[in-house]
């Protein structure tokens, strides 16, 4: 776990911020008790069950504003990455996907594409889903048009993701949100993006992820070899730029929260085996085109 100077303050603030999830402080009522059913079915005010398969997203075309939980599952062995986005004025889904498709290993090119993508859409979170680990994502949505983008496999390299759009209508008053079992804060600490996390994360539970950093961030969990350290992760991610041979520490599938824009929050609900995991963000830094994990957004956590 990365140690920073303000973990207690940041975690306390984030815990209170669950009452203002998605910026709806005046409209959200007292948080509801946490509920876990193998983390696959969260019975909130607006649960939406989504099977990720065959390039189809079966989502209602209209949903009521307030707390919405998407329960994602898949039978695909490669897993899926689902993004929830809200386009900014003048942008289209085609424009946004075109920018994601142009992100390359060239840092300058990647940085420009990341900046353009951020100008075109607000990333509200979503889910990284494995065949062995269905996942739920809870957020508070106000009235507007939203888009779910389903990329086959982990990451957004799928050139032809499934896309569905839906309308949210009404008001967000009295929207109850589940109380989290743990909080992950993404924050800028001494000018560098870092995670602020508790001593351990639940193996079966609800985690609030809040992005207080200056760029889009992820909160993915991947099992690693026992004994793996933060230094091991740093060496591994640095090896892609240096060409140094470093052993791959990962031992299993990835789950978690895909990219969220600065200032956003979301709840992820999962059930995964206990053990040692890497908490990492593979989002591209819009300032320099590097993956955030290579800049320190990767830390070892205990899941139990």
DAPE-V407327 format. One line per field, one symbol per residue. burial: + if it has 24 or more other C-alpha atoms within 12 Angstrom, else -. A space follows every 50 residues. Layout:
# DAPE-V407327
burial=???
This chain:
# DAPE-V407327
burial=++----+--++--++-++++++++--++--+--+++--++++++++++++ +++-+-+++---++++++++++++---++++++++++-----+--++-++ +++-----++++++++++++++++++++++++++++++++++-+++++++ ++++++-+--++++++-+---++-++++++++++++++----++++++-+ ++++++++++++++++++++++++---+++-+++++++----------++ -++++++++++++++++++++++-+++++++++++++-++++++++++++ +++-
